[in-house]
Amino acid sequence: MRRRFIAGNWKMFNGPAATSEFMSSFVSKLTASEDIISNIDEGKMEVAVFAPFISLDTAVKCKNDSPLIIGAQNMHWEKSGAFTGEVSGEMLKELGCTHVIIGHSERRHIFHETSEDLHKKLQSAIQESLISVFCVGELLQDRESGSTFDVIREQLMAGLKAMDGKDVAEKIIVAYEPVWAIGTGKTASSEDAQEVCAFIRKLLADTFGEGVSEKTILLYGGSVKPENTASILAMKDIDGVLVGGASLKPDSFLAITKAAVR
């Protein structure tokens, strides 16, 4: 049975002071929730927060001895160099990060990161032993034109090209995020999300084999809230959620985590 993965993406919110306040509240609530901690201890669940670069050090220090995972929202593919404003995987590891988001729709569509850029970032993350949450997803125009599967195939295969199946299964989590449902209040139905995640799992099976496909964790992201988490996670091929705005408040993020308890 694949473990569930509950991820909070803070985007450009929560500087160090707000991070300290959040962590003080959330970590105490998390560690006091026996059902969540039991699931984590038994390997059934992981819970992660992806904070802005300037807040990562605070988040790592404030998590104390809790099992909360701290990850970054982006990274460069080079270890070092003349890349003003960039951060390397090696730097993230030094801070205490174990995970990183690669290819979020905002990176693809606002900052125009290409499939080749994201492929290089995934390769670099693997080399640094960072686990990547690799995002794929279609625009509203893609869905309305019936191109969803074509877009997902291109993004996924371009990112994972020439990779070792073992690396894919162990070091990459795939997140499906329909761009039209991010921060809009719109949510793909659980059945819509399942249909695309099932397609992703079959792509992985066709490319890397059933063993890799069955081990790879798939997430859904797009206006996830406490009220819809359980129905999303009831789907066969969805193992977790990538949460945006609802992860900024300790109580709502805890409620989402509780909804994922087996």
TORSEMAR-212493 format. One record per residue (C-alpha): residue in three letters; residue number from 1; x, y, z. Coordinates in nm, 4 decimals. Last residue first. Layout:
BEGIN
+------+-----+----------+----------+----------+
| code | pos |        u |        v |        w |
+------+-----+----------+----------+----------+
|  ALA | NUM |        X |        Y |        Z |
...
+------+-----+----------+----------+----------+
//
This chain:
BEGIN
+------+-----+----------+----------+----------+
| code | pos |        u |        v |        w |
+------+-----+----------+----------+----------+
|  ARG | 262 |  -0.6397 |   0.5571 |   0.7331 |
|  VAL | 261 |  -0.5745 |   0.9191 |   0.8237 |
|  ALA | 260 |  -0.6105 |   1.1514 |   0.5234 |
|  ALA | 259 |  -0.8963 |   1.3561 |   0.6687 |
|  LYS | 258 |  -0.6755 |   1.4300 |   0.9687 |
|  THR | 257 |  -0.4198 |   1.5920 |   0.7387 |
|  ILE | 256 |  -0.6860 |   1.8130 |   0.5823 |
|  ALA | 255 |  -0.8067 |   1.9122 |   0.9298 |
|  LEU | 254 |  -0.4470 |   1.9898 |   1.0301 |
|  PHE | 253 |  -0.4091 |   2.2150 |   0.7266 |
|  SER | 252 |  -0.7330 |   2.3940 |   0.8179 |
|  ASP | 251 |  -0.6274 |   2.4422 |   1.1810 |
|  PRO | 250 |  -0.2722 |   2.5540 |   1.1090 |
|  LYS | 249 |  -0.3710 |   2.8180 |   0.8517 |
|  LEU | 248 |  -0.1500 |   2.8612 |   0.5455 |
|  SER | 247 |  -0.2166 |   2.5094 |   0.4175 |
|  ALA | 246 |  -0.5687 |   2.6010 |   0.3023 |
|  GLY | 245 |  -0.4203 |   2.8462 |   0.0525 |
|  GLY | 244 |  -0.2289 |   2.5834 |  -0.1446 |
|  VAL | 243 |  -0.2583 |   2.2109 |  -0.0767 |
|  LEU | 242 |  -0.0907 |   1.9337 |  -0.2746 |
|  VAL | 241 |  -0.2943 |   1.6250 |  -0.1917 |
|  GLY | 240 |  -0.2291 |   1.2567 |  -0.1393 |
|  ASP | 239 |  -0.2374 |   0.9048 |  -0.2767 |
|  ILE | 238 |  -0.4755 |   0.9417 |  -0.5705 |
|  ASP | 237 |  -0.4991 |   0.6291 |  -0.7885 |
|  LYS | 236 |  -0.7970 |   0.4540 |  -0.6303 |
|  MET | 235 |  -1.0018 |   0.7627 |  -0.5411 |
|  ALA | 234 |  -1.1094 |   0.7899 |  -0.1775 |
|  LEU | 233 |  -0.8366 |   1.0500 |  -0.1331 |
|  ILE | 232 |  -1.0367 |   1.3061 |  -0.3301 |
|  SER | 231 |  -1.3546 |   1.2353 |  -0.1351 |
|  ALA | 230 |  -1.1694 |   1.2689 |   0.1954 |
|  THR | 229 |  -1.0030 |   1.5965 |   0.0984 |
|  ASN | 228 |  -1.3164 |   1.7803 |  -0.0149 |
|  GLU | 227 |  -1.4305 |   1.9562 |   0.3043 |
|  PRO | 226 |  -1.0831 |   2.0081 |   0.4519 |
|  LYS | 225 |  -0.9921 |   2.2070 |   0.1394 |
|  VAL | 224 |  -0.8006 |   2.1407 |  -0.1828 |
|  SER | 223 |  -0.8365 |   2.4244 |  -0.4342 |
|  GLY | 222 |  -0.6190 |   2.2457 |  -0.6923 |
|  GLY | 221 |  -0.3630 |   1.9768 |  -0.6249 |
|  TYR | 220 |  -0.3988 |   1.5999 |  -0.6628 |
|  LEU | 219 |  -0.1100 |   1.3756 |  -0.5655 |
|  LEU | 218 |   0.0393 |   1.0570 |  -0.7091 |
|  ILE | 217 |   0.2907 |   0.8397 |  -0.5232 |
|  THR | 216 |   0.4914 |   0.6001 |  -0.7392 |
|  LYS | 215 |   0.5071 |   0.2423 |  -0.6104 |
|  GLU | 214 |   0.2426 |   0.0915 |  -0.8409 |
|  SER | 213 |   0.3904 |   0.2584 |  -1.1473 |
|  VAL | 212 |   0.7427 |   0.1436 |  -1.0684 |
|  GLY | 211 |   0.6350 |  -0.2197 |  -1.0365 |
|  GLU | 210 |   0.4053 |  -0.1989 |  -1.3387 |
|  GLY | 209 |   0.6908 |  -0.1080 |  -1.5717 |
|  PHE | 208 |   0.8918 |   0.2059 |  -1.6500 |
|  THR | 207 |   0.7312 |   0.3520 |  -1.9620 |
|  ASP | 206 |   0.4004 |   0.1656 |  -1.9979 |
|  ALA | 205 |   0.3544 |   0.1526 |  -1.6206 |
|  LEU | 204 |   0.4346 |   0.5225 |  -1.5803 |
|  LEU | 203 |   0.1905 |   0.6123 |  -1.8557 |
|  LYS | 202 |  -0.0685 |   0.3891 |  -1.6881 |
|  ARG | 201 |  -0.0186 |   0.5722 |  -1.3570 |
|  ILE | 200 |  -0.0568 |   0.9072 |  -1.5317 |
|  PHE | 199 |  -0.3819 |   0.7962 |  -1.6983 |
|  ALA | 198 |  -0.5147 |   0.6766 |  -1.3626 |
|  CYS | 197 |  -0.4210 |   1.0179 |  -1.2216 |
|  VAL | 196 |  -0.6133 |   1.1866 |  -1.5045 |
|  GLU | 195 |  -0.9308 |   0.9838 |  -1.4486 |
|  GLN | 194 |  -0.8989 |   1.0105 |  -1.0720 |
|  ALA | 193 |  -0.8918 |   1.3897 |  -1.0869 |
|  ASP | 192 |  -1.2031 |   1.3974 |  -1.3031 |
|  GLU | 191 |  -1.3764 |   1.1496 |  -1.0694 |
|  SER | 190 |  -1.2884 |   1.3556 |  -0.7627 |
|  SER | 189 |  -1.4390 |   1.6548 |  -0.9401 |
|  ALA | 188 |  -1.1917 |   1.9189 |  -1.0472 |
|  THR | 187 |  -1.2135 |   2.2016 |  -0.8018 |
|  LYS | 186 |  -1.2980 |   2.5631 |  -0.8686 |
|  GLY | 185 |  -1.2166 |   2.8117 |  -0.5919 |
|  THR | 184 |  -0.9849 |   2.9831 |  -0.8361 |
|  GLY | 183 |  -0.6576 |   2.9395 |  -0.6478 |
|  ILE | 182 |  -0.5606 |   2.6476 |  -0.8683 |
|  ALA | 181 |  -0.8542 |   2.4822 |  -1.0459 |
|  TRP | 180 |  -0.7860 |   2.6080 |  -1.3993 |
|  VAL | 179 |  -0.4263 |   2.4900 |  -1.3733 |
|  PRO | 178 |  -0.5329 |   2.1290 |  -1.3285 |
|  GLU | 177 |  -0.2771 |   2.0099 |  -1.0750 |
|  TYR | 176 |  -0.1599 |   1.6504 |  -1.0975 |
|  ALA | 175 |   0.1297 |   1.5948 |  -0.8583 |
|  VAL | 174 |   0.3899 |   1.3260 |  -0.9276 |
|  ILE | 173 |   0.6181 |   1.2190 |  -0.6430 |
|  ILE | 172 |   0.9744 |   1.1483 |  -0.7533 |
|  LYS | 171 |   1.2625 |   0.9986 |  -0.5554 |
|  GLU | 170 |   1.1714 |   0.6352 |  -0.4894 |
|  ALA | 169 |   0.9576 |   0.5277 |  -0.7833 |
|  VAL | 168 |   1.1215 |   0.7560 |  -1.0395 |
|  ASP | 167 |   1.4722 |   0.6758 |  -0.9170 |
|  LYS | 166 |   1.4006 |   0.3028 |  -0.9432 |
|  GLY | 165 |   1.2668 |   0.3512 |  -1.2941 |
|  ASP | 164 |   1.5918 |   0.5081 |  -1.4127 |
|  MET | 163 |   1.5403 |   0.8261 |  -1.6101 |
|  ALA | 162 |   1.5835 |   0.8683 |  -1.9856 |
|  LYS | 161 |   1.2914 |   1.1118 |  -2.0049 |
|  LEU | 160 |   1.1156 |   1.1910 |  -1.6761 |
|  GLY | 159 |   1.0408 |   1.5589 |  -1.7336 |
|  ALA | 158 |   0.9656 |   1.5307 |  -2.1037 |
|  MET | 157 |   0.7492 |   1.2217 |  -2.0400 |
|  LEU | 156 |   0.5411 |   1.3939 |  -1.7750 |
|  GLN | 155 |   0.4893 |   1.7232 |  -1.9560 |
|  GLU | 154 |   0.4132 |   1.5671 |  -2.2949 |
|  ARG | 153 |   0.1798 |   1.3013 |  -2.1523 |
|  ILE | 152 |  -0.0084 |   1.5527 |  -1.9384 |
|  VAL | 151 |  -0.0588 |   1.7869 |  -2.2329 |
|  ASP | 150 |  -0.1821 |   1.5072 |  -2.4612 |
|  PHE | 149 |  -0.4136 |   1.3761 |  -2.1880 |
|  THR | 148 |  -0.5759 |   1.7153 |  -2.1363 |
|  SER | 147 |  -0.6182 |   1.7988 |  -2.5054 |
|  GLY | 146 |  -0.9986 |   1.7758 |  -2.5265 |
|  SER | 145 |  -1.0362 |   2.1358 |  -2.6406 |
|  GLU | 144 |  -1.2084 |   2.2403 |  -2.3182 |
|  ARG | 143 |  -0.9392 |   2.0724 |  -2.1094 |
|  ASP | 142 |  -0.6565 |   2.2411 |  -2.2988 |
|  GLN | 141 |  -0.8297 |   2.5795 |  -2.2845 |
|  LEU | 140 |  -0.8643 |   2.5441 |  -1.9076 |
|  LEU | 139 |  -0.4894 |   2.4879 |  -1.8777 |
|  GLU | 138 |  -0.3502 |   2.1413 |  -1.8169 |
|  GLY | 137 |  -0.1434 |   1.9868 |  -1.5397 |
|  VAL | 136 |   0.1895 |   1.8414 |  -1.4321 |
|  CYS | 135 |   0.3799 |   1.8932 |  -1.1093 |
|  PHE | 134 |   0.6881 |   1.7027 |  -0.9937 |
|  VAL | 133 |   0.7145 |   1.6755 |  -0.6160 |
|  SER | 132 |   1.0835 |   1.5964 |  -0.5987 |
|  ILE | 131 |   1.2647 |   1.3951 |  -0.3325 |
|  LEU | 130 |   1.6142 |   1.5279 |  -0.2713 |
|  SER | 129 |   1.9028 |   1.2830 |  -0.2939 |
|  GLU | 128 |   2.1321 |   1.5529 |  -0.4400 |
|  GLN | 127 |   2.1727 |   1.3596 |  -0.7651 |
|  ILE | 126 |   1.7964 |   1.3070 |  -0.7745 |
|  ALA | 125 |   1.7408 |   1.6804 |  -0.7301 |
|  SER | 124 |   1.9825 |   1.7529 |  -1.0148 |
|  GLN | 123 |   1.7990 |   1.5165 |  -1.2493 |
|  LEU | 122 |   1.4654 |   1.6717 |  -1.1583 |
|  LYS | 121 |   1.6061 |   2.0206 |  -1.2157 |
|  LYS | 120 |   1.7451 |   1.9195 |  -1.5548 |
|  HIS | 119 |   1.4067 |   1.7807 |  -1.6585 |
|  LEU | 118 |   1.2394 |   2.0983 |  -1.5365 |
|  ASP | 117 |   1.4579 |   2.3205 |  -1.7529 |
|  GLU | 116 |   1.3982 |   2.0888 |  -2.0514 |
|  SER | 115 |   1.0220 |   2.1078 |  -1.9997 |
|  THR | 114 |   1.0513 |   2.4846 |  -2.0066 |
|  GLU | 113 |   1.0216 |   2.7344 |  -1.7238 |
|  HIS | 112 |   0.8144 |   3.0279 |  -1.8434 |
|  PHE | 111 |   0.8126 |   3.2233 |  -1.5164 |
|  ILE | 110 |   0.4351 |   3.2762 |  -1.5110 |
|  HIS | 109 |   0.3269 |   2.9619 |  -1.6972 |
|  ARG | 108 |   0.5730 |   2.6898 |  -1.5980 |
|  ARG | 107 |   0.6778 |   2.8234 |  -1.2574 |
|  GLU | 106 |   0.3161 |   2.9028 |  -1.1709 |
|  SER | 105 |   0.2156 |   2.5552 |  -1.2879 |
|  HIS | 104 |   0.4552 |   2.3993 |  -1.0381 |
|  GLY | 103 |   0.7448 |   2.2429 |  -1.2239 |
|  ILE | 102 |   0.9584 |   2.1066 |  -0.9405 |
|  ILE | 101 |   0.8613 |   2.1135 |  -0.5732 |
|  VAL | 100 |   1.1463 |   2.0175 |  -0.3396 |
|  HIS |  99 |   1.1970 |   1.7605 |  -0.0636 |
|  THR |  98 |   1.4557 |   1.6735 |   0.2025 |
|  CYS |  97 |   1.5322 |   2.0210 |   0.3345 |
|  GLY |  96 |   1.7778 |   2.0559 |   0.6223 |
|  LEU |  95 |   1.9445 |   2.3859 |   0.5370 |
|  GLU |  94 |   2.2476 |   2.2051 |   0.3930 |
|  LYS |  93 |   2.0134 |   2.0019 |   0.1760 |
|  LEU |  92 |   1.8624 |   2.3176 |   0.0314 |
|  MET |  91 |   2.2090 |   2.4553 |  -0.0449 |
|  GLU |  90 |   2.3049 |   2.1374 |  -0.2321 |
|  GLY |  89 |   1.9797 |   2.1579 |  -0.4254 |
|  SER |  88 |   2.0863 |   2.4975 |  -0.5519 |
|  VAL |  87 |   1.9295 |   2.8398 |  -0.4968 |
|  GLU |  86 |   1.8906 |   3.1131 |  -0.7588 |
|  GLY |  85 |   1.8759 |   3.4933 |  -0.7270 |
|  THR |  84 |   2.1903 |   3.5560 |  -0.9284 |
|  PHE |  83 |   2.3068 |   3.2497 |  -1.1205 |
|  ALA |  82 |   2.6841 |   3.2905 |  -1.1469 |
|  GLY |  81 |   2.7722 |   2.9455 |  -1.0155 |
|  SER |  80 |   2.6763 |   2.6655 |  -0.7816 |
|  LYS |  79 |   2.5346 |   2.3131 |  -0.7811 |
|  GLU |  78 |   2.3480 |   2.3668 |  -1.1078 |
|  TRP |  77 |   1.9872 |   2.2539 |  -1.1600 |
|  HIS |  76 |   1.8309 |   2.5498 |  -0.9811 |
|  MET |  75 |   1.5703 |   2.4986 |  -0.7099 |
|  ASN |  74 |   1.1985 |   2.5463 |  -0.6429 |
|  GLN |  73 |   0.9310 |   2.5376 |  -0.3730 |
|  ALA |  72 |   1.1476 |   2.4061 |  -0.0908 |
|  GLY |  71 |   1.0693 |   2.1245 |   0.1522 |
|  ILE |  70 |   1.0265 |   2.0639 |   0.5231 |
|  ILE |  69 |   0.8883 |   1.7293 |   0.6404 |
|  LEU |  68 |   0.7003 |   1.7157 |   0.9715 |
|  PRO |  67 |   0.8078 |   1.4154 |   1.1807 |
|  SER |  66 |   0.8379 |   1.6299 |   1.4964 |
|  ASP |  65 |   1.1708 |   1.6572 |   1.6771 |
|  ASN |  64 |   1.1891 |   2.0366 |   1.6481 |
|  LYS |  63 |   0.9779 |   2.1624 |   1.3579 |
|  CYS |  62 |   1.0861 |   2.5118 |   1.4557 |
|  LYS |  61 |   1.4457 |   2.4764 |   1.3348 |
|  VAL |  60 |   1.3494 |   2.3439 |   0.9925 |
|  ALA |  59 |   1.0760 |   2.6045 |   0.9496 |
|  THR |  58 |   1.3048 |   2.8909 |   1.0514 |
|  ASP |  57 |   1.5743 |   2.7791 |   0.8071 |
|  LEU |  56 |   1.3167 |   2.7403 |   0.5310 |
|  SER |  55 |   1.1622 |   3.0846 |   0.5741 |
|  ILE |  54 |   1.3853 |   3.2819 |   0.3354 |
|  PHE |  53 |   1.3412 |   3.0182 |   0.0634 |
|  PRO |  52 |   0.9618 |   3.0219 |   0.0781 |
|  ALA |  51 |   0.8047 |   2.7211 |   0.2553 |
|  PHE |  50 |   0.6997 |   2.3759 |   0.1339 |
|  VAL |  49 |   0.5354 |   2.2019 |   0.4305 |
|  ALA |  48 |   0.5168 |   1.8234 |   0.4460 |
|  VAL |  47 |   0.3119 |   1.5462 |   0.6048 |
|  GLU |  46 |   0.3878 |   1.1784 |   0.5446 |
|  MET |  45 |   0.1478 |   0.8878 |   0.5811 |
|  LYS |  44 |   0.1163 |   0.5115 |   0.6139 |
|  GLY |  43 |   0.4715 |   0.4484 |   0.7335 |
|  GLU |  42 |   0.3585 |   0.3101 |   1.0696 |
|  ASP |  41 |   0.5090 |   0.6052 |   1.2557 |
|  ILE |  40 |   0.3270 |   0.8473 |   1.0254 |
|  ASN |  39 |  -0.0091 |   0.6754 |   1.0724 |
|  SER |  38 |   0.0425 |   0.6663 |   1.4496 |
|  ILE |  37 |   0.1371 |   1.0338 |   1.4485 |
|  ILE |  36 |  -0.1836 |   1.1179 |   1.2630 |
|  ASP |  35 |  -0.4046 |   0.9105 |   1.4921 |
|  GLU |  34 |  -0.2334 |   1.0405 |   1.8059 |
|  SER |  33 |  -0.2893 |   1.4043 |   1.7192 |
|  ALA |  32 |  -0.0824 |   1.5853 |   1.9858 |
|  THR |  31 |   0.2234 |   1.5871 |   1.7594 |
|  LEU |  30 |   0.0279 |   1.7616 |   1.4861 |
|  LYS |  29 |  -0.1339 |   2.0179 |   1.7151 |
|  SER |  28 |   0.2021 |   2.1142 |   1.8677 |
|  VAL |  27 |   0.3622 |   2.1270 |   1.5234 |
|  PHE |  26 |   0.0814 |   2.3408 |   1.3843 |
|  SER |  25 |   0.0794 |   2.6124 |   1.6481 |
|  SER |  24 |   0.4507 |   2.6791 |   1.6897 |
|  MET |  23 |   0.5030 |   2.6155 |   1.3198 |
|  PHE |  22 |   0.2560 |   2.8813 |   1.2153 |
|  GLU |  21 |   0.4022 |   3.1455 |   1.4471 |
|  SER |  20 |   0.7591 |   3.0698 |   1.3401 |
|  THR |  19 |   0.6536 |   3.0796 |   0.9764 |
|  ALA |  18 |   0.4817 |   3.4152 |   1.0262 |
|  ALA |  17 |   0.8054 |   3.5574 |   1.1679 |
|  PRO |  16 |   1.0253 |   3.3962 |   0.8995 |
|  GLY |  15 |   0.8118 |   3.5122 |   0.6038 |
|  ASN |  14 |   0.4805 |   3.3411 |   0.5418 |
|  PHE |  13 |   0.3394 |   3.3735 |   0.1893 |
|  MET |  12 |   0.4947 |   3.3571 |  -0.1569 |
|  LYS |  11 |   0.3843 |   2.9961 |  -0.2297 |
|  TRP |  10 |   0.2843 |   2.8209 |   0.0942 |
|  ASN |   9 |   0.2651 |   2.4763 |  -0.0646 |
|  GLY |   8 |   0.1294 |   2.2339 |   0.1966 |
|  ALA |   7 |   0.1833 |   1.8664 |   0.1196 |
|  ILE |   6 |  -0.0048 |   1.5614 |   0.2473 |
|  PHE |   5 |   0.1513 |   1.2385 |   0.1228 |
|  ARG |   4 |  -0.0275 |   0.9082 |   0.1712 |
|  ARG |   3 |   0.1803 |   0.5930 |   0.1766 |
|  ARG |   2 |   0.1396 |   0.3379 |  -0.1001 |
|  MET |   1 |   0.0000 |   0.0000 |   0.0000 |
+------+-----+----------+----------+----------+
//
